[in-house]
Amino acid sequence: MEPTNQNKMAEEETPAHFDELMAFLDAESYDEKLEILHRMQYDLTNSFIETMAMSVDVVIPEGDIDERCRQLKNCLEAKKKYESSRFR
């Protein structure tokens, strides 16, 4: 008996740090996003960085994972600085 697609999906394990990625996507402030990025910095993958970057409308060029993480952090800090001051 073949397992159904639903059973296959239930059997598949969610990726490591999936909950942190979801928390990053749901975070309402750049401070929260920066905190989550900091917690995940040693466990990031290129896929996670791309997803996080897309969620805040930035593009992080391909390259070393540590450099990409630093670039994402810099983008978040700039957005925090300039976008939060627009609403004052």
N, C-alpha and C positions, 0 to 999 in steps of 0.2 A: 504494500500500500504506500503510495507516494505521499509525502507530507504536503499539505497545502501551503500556498504562499504565506498565509497568516502564521502558520506554525513555523515556517522557516524564519520569518522575521522575529518571532518570539525567541527562537533559539539563538539568533545572532546576538553577540555581545555588543553593547554600545562601546564606542571608542573610549580609551582612557581620557579623562578630563572633559568628557562631553558635557557634564553638568556645569563645569566652569565656563565652557564656551557658551552655553545657553545663558548663563548668568551675565556674561559679557554682552551678549546680544540684547538681553532684557534690561541692562543697567540704564538708568535714566540720567546719569550725570557722567561727565568725563572723569571726575574723581573716582567714581566706582569702576569705570572701565580701566583706568590706570592701575587701580589696586588689584583688579583681577589679572590684568596683564602681568603685573609684577609677580603675583603668586604663581602664574603659569610659565614664567620666562624660561625655565629649564626643561619644560616638557612640551614646548611649542613645536608644531610641525608646520611645514610650508602651507599645507591645507588650512590649518587653523589661522595662520597669519592672513592668508588671502580672504578667508571668511570674515575675520575681524575688520580688515581694511575695507572690504566692500560695504560692511555695515555702517561705516562712518564716511563713505564716499571718498576714499583715497585709494591710490594704487601704490603698492610697495614693489619696487623692481626685484626681479629674481637676484639671488646671490646667497651669501652666507646667512644662515638662519639667525645668528646673533646680530648681524648688521640689520637684517630685516626687522627683527624685534626692536632694535634701537630706533629705527626709522619710524615704526608704528608708534612707539612711545613718544617720539618727538612730534609727530602729527597730532596725537591726542592732546599733548600739552599745548600745542599752538591753538587747536580748536577750543580747548578749555579757556585759554587766555582771551582769545578774540571773540568767540561766539558768546561767552557768558557776559562779556562787557557790553555787548550790543543791547542787552535787555535791561540795563541799568537806567 
